[in-house]
Amino acid sequence: MIAKRLRFETRHATEFVDITDRLRDEVRRAGMRIGRIHLQSLHTTLGLAVNENEPLLLRDFKSLLERLAPANAGYEHDDFARRFDIALDEPVNGHAHCRQLLLTGFATLLVEEGELVLGQWQSVFAVELDGPRHRQLAIQLDGDFVDEAPQRRSDGSESLIELELARQLLVDPEPVAKPMRRLVEAGGKRMRPKLLLLTAGIGPRSEPVRAAALAAAVELLHNATLIHDDYVDESTHRRGRPTVAAAEGPERAVAVGDYYFAKATRLIAEIGHGGVTSTIAEALEAICAAQIDDVALRGAFPGDHDSYLRVVRGKTAALFAAACASGALLSEASPEIVEALRRYGELVGVAFQMADDMVDFSPSSGKPVGLDIRQRVLSLPLIYAAEDRIVGPEVRRLLAGSLGDAEVGRVAELVTSSDALNRVRVEAQALVDAAVHELEKVELDGLRPTLIGLAHSAVDRLS
């Protein structure tokens, strides 16, 4: 049995925090093959629930809780004159305790074949009832384990990524390693290194250790861009944890990002493959150029479709494409295969960013709803909402003014009530279909189904 604590911050008085991916990460790290995860809330105003992660439905849940146990309804628990030993900062939260009775403080989930057992539409939520707060869940994993976490490929290459990341952070100076370690350990989908590892097995030369070193370098490079992006966007949280800029200041954020840009570049050069080095260097140039375009275009917020695609192809898709092409180059695949995989990676990267834009309108995304709106980040749902015949005029009027909480909330409501999110969903799926079509043109040594699955996973979180 393994016992742990799951820690996270909440940001709203009532909030449904999707912890499904973090639980899956715990199963993977523990190497559990079959068994159970036992969850227990360590707070009387934090519940647990299993339900569908759909924004409108989550708003219905919140409204239901507010109707059944409204705030300021005269709870005896809040009559501090009748209670003893009450701290000066004790919150008035009788409503939150009553709402918790409608939920549960305990949950048990099944694990089979190394995977969390959930229905197609099910997610696991920690339900904040008296936020914002720092919260903890007690977790116990009880079952059969293997020595290493289950791998999607028999050569264990995915675990090599995590080992290589840990090794590289271990040798770095603690002032830069600590904030990067916090970001890396917070999780993430690891899409870029996964794609690199898979494509590195396509050609005649397969070197898993070398490929894992390159994949880890690409992941460090990606995380360095996130640290800088969070500073530029003034983001307070990333993957449910404070950003480097928020936790340690902008100077540290710039320094940490710069350090890992330099380190990743050195690690890539040490691989000793000129084509790989050039491919990733070109992607880095595209990322930096797109960041400049992104900031410049905020003056024309929300922008237009063509400008959006230009930025996304640089900021997000360039590294996806480079990861796919670099893995194939490392394995000495043919030029035709390298180019097909590069196009596949670019299409998946754009679809992935469109999905990420949609997540901004989900209350369980790990960041405040409407953060992209407040920070005037280019976002396809906003562009489509601004073009909408019905809600477009109001969206454009609100975006042209100052964006306080009321304005941001109203824009988010207009986006979700329009056809904008559905248009983005359809476009992202079309890009995935185009990416899959690229795979049909070349021989991929049996890896086509796995690559197709990864492409679909880029947008599956939209369902």
Stockholm file with secondary structure:
# STOCKHOLM 1.0

chainA/1-463         MIAKRLRFETRHATEFVDITDRLRDEVRRAGMRIGRIHLQSLHTTLGLAVNENEPLLLRDFKSLLERLAPANAGYEHDDFARRFDIALDEPVNGHAHCRQLLLTGFATLLVEEGELVLGQWQSVFAVELDGPRHRQLAIQLDGDFVDEAPQRRSDGSESLIELELARQLLVDPEPVAKPMRRLVEAGGKRMRPKLLLLTAGIGPRSEPVRAAALAAAVELLHNATLIHDDYVDESTHRRGRPTVAAAEGPERAVAVGDYYFAKATRLIAEIGHGGVTSTIAEALEAICAAQIDDVALRGAFPGDHDSYLRVVRGKTAALFAAACASGALLSEASPEIVEALRRYGELVGVAFQMADDMVDFSPSSGKPVGLDIRQRVLSLPLIYAAEDRIVGPEVRRLLAGSLGDAEVGRVAELVTSSDALNRVRVEAQALVDAAVHELEKVELDGLRPTLIGLAHSAVDRLS
#=GR chainA/1-463 SS CEEEEEEEECCSSSEEEECHHHHHHHHHHHTEEEEEEEEEESSTTEEEEEEECCHHHHHHHHHHHHHHSCTTSCCGGGCGGGSSSCCTTCCCCHHHHHHHTTSBSEEEEEEETTEECCCTTEEEEEEESSCSCEEEEEEEEEEEECSSCCCSSTTCHHHHHHHHHHHHHHTSCHHHHHHHHHHHHTCCCCHHHHHHHHHTTTSSCCCHHHHHHHHHHHHHHHHHHHHHHHHHHTCCEETTEECHHHHHCHHHHHHHHHHHHHHHHHHHHHTCCHHHHHHHHHHHHHHHHHHHHHHHHGGGTTCCHHHHHHHHIIIIIHHHHHHHHHHHHHTTCCHHHHHHHHHHHHHHHHHHHHHHHHHTTCTTSSSCTTHHHHTTCCCHHHHHHHHCTTTHHHHHHHHTSCCCHHHHHHHHHHHHHSSHHHHHHHHHHHHHHHHHHHHTTSCCTTCHHHHHHHHHHHHHTTC
#=GC SS_cons         CEEEEEEEECCSSSEEEECHHHHHHHHHHHTEEEEEEEEEESSTTEEEEEEECCHHHHHHHHHHHHHHSCTTSCCGGGCGGGSSSCCTTCCCCHHHHHHHTTSBSEEEEEEETTEECCCTTEEEEEEESSCSCEEEEEEEEEEEECSSCCCSSTTCHHHHHHHHHHHHHHTSCHHHHHHHHHHHHTCCCCHHHHHHHHHTTTSSCCCHHHHHHHHHHHHHHHHHHHHHHHHHHTCCEETTEECHHHHHCHHHHHHHHHHHHHHHHHHHHHTCCHHHHHHHHHHHHHHHHHHHHHHHHGGGTTCCHHHHHHHHIIIIIHHHHHHHHHHHHHTTCCHHHHHHHHHHHHHHHHHHHHHHHHHTTCTTSSSCTTHHHHTTCCCHHHHHHHHCTTTHHHHHHHHTSCCCHHHHHHHHHHHHHSSHHHHHHHHHHHHHHHHHHHHTTSCCTTCHHHHHHHHHHHHHTTC
//
